Amino acid sequence: METNEKAKPKRVVIKPGDVFCTEFDNRFKCYFQFIVRDKEALNGYVIRVFKTHYPIDYVPVIADIVKDEVAFITHTFIRFGLWDNVWYKVGKSPDTGADALDNVVFGLAQEDRFTADNKLEFVNPLENWWVWKVNQRHIEIGRLPEKYHDIIEPGDVFSYNTIRERMEYGYNKFAASEYEIIKRRPRPEVDSYIKYMHEDAAYYYHFKGEYVVREVVTTGNEAVSLTPDKPVSGRYHLYTRQFGDLDQYRIAFITAEEFNQVWTSDNSIANTN
């Protein structure tokens, strides 16, 4: 008898130390390990995501995987990814790297808070940070001290799509108040394409890792092309700051095709200075 019902996935027991794999088409695969549940973050699973992108035909050696450099530590709900066949369990290791959690601070910049008389007020989220370590209570800290800037991690419990996006690119593309402080860091091999509007000009950036390798500035019918070899044209200078320094609320991620269309347009003026 035929049925249209989706087959239920086999139930997988999830325990600290378990290692999971997620594949990116036929390009590469990534691994992460479940460390502990965090009762202070919706009882979400704290995972450490390993940095290496392995060939799609790589046969996992768990002892080697868990020795890899950690790309980031975050929260998610592992079972949702299992249900939707986004990742699968490949083994486990007693080495969970849990000691590293002593150096990880999670934080959320909140746009509202309760006053002393229990009234809800809206505030600048960058002046209203809450921070915590795994399974320790949240602390209202106001503006985030600089000593936390290099160790703070966004404290949300992220969806599997968001986890995969950061695995692939090194960063997430959505805008959030926390990213005014927590700088987004792309993987060195990643190409990122961004459009940025400022005053009367549109700036199109092609980043390779942290830095721009091609830029186009358009104003009306004019387009100016810039590269590291030819970084200046008239009043325009190649963007030389790092990827994470861009104003996250004034940028839009675009495709390589969209960027290349502008780069190769008939209106482009090659920089010959």
Secondary structure, DSSP 8 states (H G I E B T S, - for coil): ---------------TTEEEEEEETTTEEEEEEEEEEETTTTTEEEEEEE---B-TT----HHHHTTS-EEEEEEE-HHHHHHTTS-EEEEE-S---GGGGGG-EEEEE-SEEE-TTS-EEE--GGG-EEEE-TTS--EEEES--GGGTTTEEE-SEE-HHHHHHHHHHSS--S--GGGGTS-----TT-EEEEEEEETTEEEEEEEETTEEEEEEEEETTEEEEE-SSS-EETTEE---S-GGGS-TTSEEE--HHHHHHHHT-TTEE----
